């Protein structure tokens, strides 16, 4: 759980920026999205394979340039 304490003299915007950075570093949003619905084991495998294909395709285009 991400917690950010506002320091003396700190603006709310900077504290919010620190909170967003901490949430992103801890992958909280990714976990919530992953647990928001159930995937059957076969579907999970397909999604994982599709993401791997996407990563490899991206890597190949980057290497090609």
C-alpha positions in Angstrom: 0.0 0.0 0.0 1.4 3.3 -1.1 1.6 6.1 1.5 2.8 9.6 1.1 3.1 12.0 4.0 2.9 15.7 3.2 6.0 17.5 4.5 6.0 21.0 5.9 5.8 23.6 3.2 5.1 21.1 0.5 2.4 21.7 -2.0 -0.4 19.3 -2.5 0.5 19.0 -6.2 4.1 17.8 -5.4 2.7 15.3 -2.9 0.3 14.0 -5.4 3.1 13.7 -7.9 5.1 11.6 -5.4 2.1 9.4 -4.7 1.5 8.7 -8.4 5.2 7.8 -8.8 5.1 5.5 -5.8 1.9 3.8 -7.1 3.5 3.3 -10.5 6.7 1.9 -9.0 4.8 -0.6 -6.9 2.7 -1.8 -9.9 -0.5 -1.3 -7.9 -2.6 -0.4 -10.9 -1.3 -3.4 -12.9 -2.3 -5.7 -10.0 -5.7 -4.3 -9.7 -6.4 -4.7 -13.4 -5.1 -8.3 -13.3 -7.4 -9.2 -10.4 -10.4 -7.3 -11.7 -11.7 -10.4 -13.6 -11.0 -14.1 -13.8 -9.1 -15.6 -16.7 -9.3 -19.3 -17.4 -5.9 -21.0 -17.6 -6.1 -21.4 -21.3 -7.0 -17.7 -21.8 -4.2 -16.7 -19.5 -1.7 -18.7 -21.7 -3.1 -17.1 -24.9 -2.8 -13.6 -23.4 0.8 -14.3 -22.2 1.8 -15.6 -25.6 0.2 -12.7 -27.4 2.1 -10.3 -25.2 5.4 -12.2 -25.9 4.7 -11.9 -29.6 4.1 -8.2 -29.3 7.3 -7.7 -27.3 9.3 -9.7 -29.9 7.8 -7.8 -32.8 8.6 -4.5 -31.1 12.2 -5.6 -30.3 12.7 -6.7 -34.0 11.6 -3.4 -35.3 13.8 -1.5 -32.9 16.8 -3.7 -33.8 16.0 -3.2 -37.5 16.3 0.6 -37.2 
